[in-house]
């Protein structure tokens, strides 16, 4: 067990996790600006992007890159700097570091070395979208970006579909339609909200069922990063259990079950699995025969 009293020791060795604006620079707090000005170095996901922010607020603190491709090497360097008594601010391109951005590993390594971690409050796209969605907020799950591969995305949505909690996803404009179709096919046509360009001039909330939001996406030019807020499963627990008897099976196991127990050919079994899972037969065929 470890206990941290963040402001009751004499050590200057501290990592400050500093959220930065997700669009509107006025969301930068006085405390965040002061912290970035007073630390010894700023570890930034993209130094070019962060440099623009620092220039705007006249912050002269040195920058050091810390991103997905160099984080292991940088971690050792940053921990050594902290061991020497220096202070570091960790920032991402926008929002809270370590939330769908680099940072978790550095925080974990610092904790193991008994180095203070101080997290500043600030901008976060997921929470803004959740509160603005009008969907239940008392229980929610932040998921982030779904897997790119169709098979992996389906498996994750199958795992999430029985949750009662509101679910939050991030998505790029390039994969929005594909993701919305997957949400509809696996989760059913639930209430949802697609929020884009949060805090910016073109901020927009699209509220409706998943099908309605998908129709909107197909009729408009898609721009900006999205946060998708999806209502949880509102079915009764008993009904969910009855309809998901196959939830522990992979798609291949599900098809094989129908072949063996119903004494039918694979073609018919694939149709039944597609009906069970509410996904297109072609996707079941690909996963069963091609392993996609």
C-alpha positions as CSV (number, residue, x, y, z in Angstrom):
1,X,0.0,0.0,0.0
2,X,1.2,3.5,-0.8
3,X,-0.1,6.9,0.5
4,X,0.5,10.2,-1.3
5,X,0.0,13.5,0.4
6,X,0.4,15.6,-2.7
7,X,1.1,19.0,-1.1
8,X,2.5,18.0,2.3
9,X,6.1,17.1,1.5
10,X,9.2,19.1,0.6
11,X,10.0,17.2,-2.6
12,X,9.9,19.2,-5.8
13,X,9.8,16.0,-7.8
14,X,6.2,16.0,-9.2
15,X,4.5,15.1,-12.4
16,X,1.6,17.5,-13.1
17,X,-1.0,16.0,-15.5
18,X,-2.3,19.1,-17.2
19,X,-5.4,19.0,-19.4
20,X,-5.4,21.4,-22.4
21,X,-8.3,22.9,-24.3
22,X,-10.2,20.6,-26.7
23,X,-11.0,23.5,-29.0
24,X,-11.6,26.8,-27.2
25,X,-8.4,28.3,-25.8
26,X,-10.4,30.2,-23.1
27,X,-10.9,26.8,-21.4
28,X,-7.3,26.9,-20.3
29,X,-7.3,27.5,-16.5
30,X,-5.2,30.0,-14.5
31,X,-3.8,27.0,-12.6
32,X,-2.8,25.2,-15.8
33,X,-1.1,28.2,-17.2
34,X,0.8,28.8,-13.9
35,X,1.8,25.1,-13.8
36,X,3.2,25.1,-17.3
37,X,5.2,28.2,-16.6
38,X,6.8,26.9,-13.4
39,X,7.7,23.3,-14.1
40,X,11.2,22.4,-15.4
41,X,10.0,20.7,-18.6
42,X,6.7,19.9,-20.4
43,X,6.3,16.4,-21.9
44,X,4.0,16.8,-24.9
45,X,2.4,14.4,-27.3
46,X,3.2,16.6,-30.2
47,X,5.6,19.4,-29.5
48,X,4.6,21.4,-32.6
49,X,1.0,21.4,-31.5
50,X,1.8,22.3,-27.9
51,X,4.2,25.0,-29.0
52,X,1.3,26.9,-30.5
53,X,-0.5,26.8,-27.1
54,X,2.6,27.9,-25.2
55,X,3.1,30.8,-27.6
56,X,-0.5,32.0,-27.2
57,X,0.0,32.1,-23.4
58,X,3.6,33.3,-23.5
59,X,5.0,30.2,-21.8
60,X,8.7,29.7,-22.3
61,X,9.2,26.3,-20.6
62,X,11.2,23.7,-22.6
63,X,9.4,21.0,-24.4
64,X,10.2,17.3,-24.7
65,X,8.2,14.9,-26.9
66,X,6.4,12.0,-25.3
67,X,4.2,10.0,-27.6
68,X,3.0,6.5,-28.5
69,X,6.2,5.7,-30.5
70,X,8.9,6.9,-28.0
71,X,7.1,6.6,-24.7
72,X,9.2,3.7,-23.4
73,X,12.6,5.4,-24.0
74,X,11.2,8.8,-22.8
75,X,9.8,7.2,-19.6
76,X,13.3,6.3,-18.3
77,X,14.6,9.8,-19.2
78,X,11.7,11.5,-17.5
79,X,11.9,9.4,-14.3
80,X,15.6,10.2,-14.1
81,X,14.8,13.9,-14.3
82,X,12.3,13.5,-11.5
83,X,14.8,11.6,-9.4
84,X,17.0,14.7,-9.7
85,X,14.3,16.8,-8.2
86,X,12.9,18.3,-11.3
87,X,9.2,18.8,-12.0
88,X,7.4,17.8,-15.2
89,X,4.1,18.7,-16.8
90,X,2.4,16.1,-19.0
91,X,0.1,17.3,-21.7
92,X,-1.5,15.7,-24.7
93,X,-2.7,17.5,-27.9
94,X,-6.1,18.2,-26.4
95,X,-8.0,17.2,-23.3
96,X,-6.9,15.1,-20.4
97,X,-3.6,13.1,-20.9
98,X,-3.8,9.3,-20.5
99,X,-7.5,9.3,-21.7
100,X,-7.2,7.8,-25.2
101,X,-3.8,9.5,-25.3
102,X,-0.3,8.6,-23.9
103,X,0.4,9.1,-20.2
104,X,-0.8,6.0,-18.3
105,X,2.5,4.3,-18.4
106,X,4.5,7.3,-17.2
107,X,2.0,7.9,-14.3
108,X,2.3,4.2,-13.3
109,X,6.1,4.3,-13.4
110,X,6.2,7.5,-11.3
111,X,3.9,5.9,-8.7
112,X,6.3,2.9,-8.5
113,X,9.1,5.3,-7.7
114,X,7.1,7.1,-5.0
115,X,7.0,10.3,-7.1
116,X,4.0,12.6,-6.6
117,X,1.3,12.7,-9.3
118,X,-0.9,15.8,-9.3
119,X,-3.8,15.9,-11.7
120,X,-5.3,19.2,-12.6
121,X,-9.0,19.4,-13.6
122,X,-9.9,20.6,-17.0
123,X,-11.3,20.0,-20.5
124,X,-12.5,16.5,-21.4
125,X,-14.6,15.8,-24.6
126,X,-16.3,12.6,-23.2
127,X,-17.7,14.3,-20.1
128,X,-18.9,17.4,-22.1
129,X,-20.7,15.1,-24.5
130,X,-22.2,13.0,-21.8
131,X,-23.7,16.0,-19.9
132,X,-24.9,17.6,-23.1
133,X,-26.4,14.4,-24.4
134,X,-29.4,14.3,-22.1
135,X,-28.9,10.5,-21.6
136,X,-28.5,9.0,-18.1
137,X,-25.4,10.2,-16.3
138,X,-25.6,8.3,-13.0
139,X,-23.7,5.3,-14.4
140,X,-21.5,5.4,-17.5
141,X,-18.7,3.6,-19.2
142,X,-16.0,5.4,-21.2
143,X,-14.7,3.1,-23.9
144,X,-12.8,5.3,-26.3
145,X,-12.0,4.1,-29.8
146,X,-13.4,0.7,-30.9
147,X,-11.0,-1.7,-32.7
148,X,-10.5,-1.1,-36.4
149,X,-10.9,-4.8,-37.4
150,X,-14.5,-5.7,-38.0
151,X,-14.2,-9.0,-36.1
152,X,-12.7,-7.4,-33.1
153,X,-15.2,-4.5,-33.1
154,X,-18.1,-7.0,-33.2
155,X,-16.6,-8.9,-30.3
156,X,-16.3,-5.8,-28.2
157,X,-19.8,-4.6,-28.9
158,X,-21.2,-8.1,-28.1
159,X,-19.4,-7.8,-24.7
160,X,-20.8,-4.3,-24.1
161,X,-24.4,-4.9,-25.3
162,X,-25.9,-6.1,-22.0
163,X,-24.5,-3.1,-19.9
164,X,-27.1,-0.9,-18.3
165,X,-24.7,2.1,-18.2
166,X,-24.5,4.8,-20.8
167,X,-21.5,4.1,-23.1
168,X,-19.1,6.7,-24.5
169,X,-17.1,6.1,-27.7
170,X,-14.6,8.3,-29.6
171,X,-14.6,8.1,-33.4
172,X,-13.0,9.8,-36.3
173,X,-15.0,11.3,-39.2
174,X,-13.6,8.6,-41.5
175,X,-15.0,5.6,-39.6
176,X,-18.2,7.2,-38.3
177,X,-20.7,5.6,-40.6
178,X,-19.1,2.1,-40.2
179,X,-19.2,2.4,-36.5
180,X,-22.8,3.7,-36.3
181,X,-23.9,0.7,-38.5
182,X,-22.1,-1.6,-36.1
183,X,-23.7,-0.1,-33.1
184,X,-27.1,-0.4,-34.6
185,X,-26.6,-4.0,-35.7
186,X,-25.1,-5.3,-32.4
187,X,-26.6,-3.1,-29.7
188,X,-30.0,-2.5,-31.4
189,X,-31.6,0.8,-32.4
190,X,-31.1,2.6,-29.1
191,X,-31.2,6.3,-28.2
192,X,-27.8,8.0,-28.8
193,X,-26.1,11.4,-29.4
194,X,-23.2,12.2,-31.7
195,X,-21.3,15.2,-30.5
196,X,-18.7,16.9,-32.7
197,X,-16.4,19.8,-32.6
198,X,-17.0,20.3,-28.9
199,X,-16.3,23.8,-27.5
200,X,-15.5,25.0,-31.1
201,X,-17.5,27.4,-33.3
202,X,-19.2,24.5,-35.2
203,X,-20.1,22.5,-32.1
204,X,-23.0,20.2,-32.9
205,X,-25.1,17.6,-31.1
206,X,-27.1,15.1,-33.2
207,X,-29.7,13.4,-31.0
208,X,-32.0,10.5,-32.0
209,X,-31.9,6.7,-32.4
210,X,-28.8,5.1,-33.9
211,X,-30.6,4.7,-37.2
212,X,-31.5,8.3,-37.3
213,X,-28.0,9.4,-36.5
214,X,-26.7,7.1,-39.2
215,X,-29.2,8.6,-41.7
216,X,-27.9,12.0,-40.8
217,X,-24.3,10.9,-41.3
218,X,-25.1,9.6,-44.8
219,X,-26.7,12.9,-45.8
220,X,-24.1,15.3,-44.5
221,X,-20.4,16.0,-45.1
222,X,-18.7,14.5,-42.0
223,X,-16.1,16.7,-40.4
224,X,-14.5,16.8,-37.0
225,X,-13.8,14.3,-34.2
226,X,-16.9,12.7,-32.7
227,X,-17.9,11.5,-29.2
228,X,-20.8,9.0,-29.4
229,X,-23.0,8.7,-26.4
230,X,-25.1,5.6,-26.5
231,X,-27.9,4.7,-24.1
232,X,-27.4,1.5,-22.0
233,X,-29.4,-1.7,-22.3
234,X,-32.9,-1.0,-21.0
235,X,-34.3,-4.6,-21.4
236,X,-35.1,-6.6,-18.3
237,X,-32.3,-8.8,-17.1
238,X,-34.4,-11.9,-17.6
239,X,-35.1,-11.1,-21.2
240,X,-31.4,-10.3,-21.8
241,X,-30.4,-13.6,-20.4
242,X,-32.8,-15.5,-22.6
243,X,-31.8,-13.8,-25.8
244,X,-28.1,-14.1,-25.1
245,X,-27.7,-17.8,-24.4
246,X,-24.9,-17.8,-27.0
247,X,-23.0,-14.8,-25.5
248,X,-20.0,-16.9,-24.4
249,X,-19.6,-18.4,-27.9
250,X,-17.4,-17.0,-30.7
251,X,-19.1,-16.6,-34.0
252,X,-17.6,-19.8,-35.3
253,X,-18.6,-21.7,-32.2
254,X,-22.1,-20.3,-32.6
255,X,-22.4,-21.5,-36.2
256,X,-21.0,-24.9,-35.3
257,X,-23.5,-25.2,-32.4
258,X,-26.4,-24.8,-34.8
259,X,-24.9,-27.3,-37.3
260,X,-24.4,-30.0,-34.7
261,X,-27.5,-29.5,-32.6
262,X,-30.0,-28.5,-35.2
263,X,-28.6,-30.9,-37.9
264,X,-28.5,-28.2,-40.6
265,X,-26.0,-27.1,-43.2
266,X,-23.5,-24.2,-42.6
267,X,-25.4,-21.9,-44.9
268,X,-28.6,-22.2,-42.8
269,X,-26.6,-22.0,-39.5
270,X,-25.0,-18.8,-40.7
271,X,-28.4,-17.3,-41.3
272,X,-29.6,-18.2,-37.8
273,X,-26.4,-16.7,-36.2
274,X,-27.0,-13.5,-38.2
275,X,-30.5,-13.4,-36.8
276,X,-29.4,-14.2,-33.2
277,X,-26.7,-11.5,-33.3
278,X,-28.6,-9.0,-35.4
279,X,-25.7,-8.6,-37.9
280,X,-25.5,-9.2,-41.7
281,X,-25.2,-12.8,-42.9
282,X,-22.2,-11.8,-45.0
283,X,-20.3,-10.7,-41.9
284,X,-21.0,-14.1,-40.2
285,X,-20.0,-15.9,-43.4
286,X,-16.7,-14.0,-43.5
287,X,-15.9,-14.6,-39.9
288,X,-16.8,-18.3,-40.1
289,X,-15.1,-19.2,-43.4
290,X,-12.4,-16.5,-43.8
291,X,-11.6,-15.7,-40.2
292,X,-12.0,-12.0,-40.7
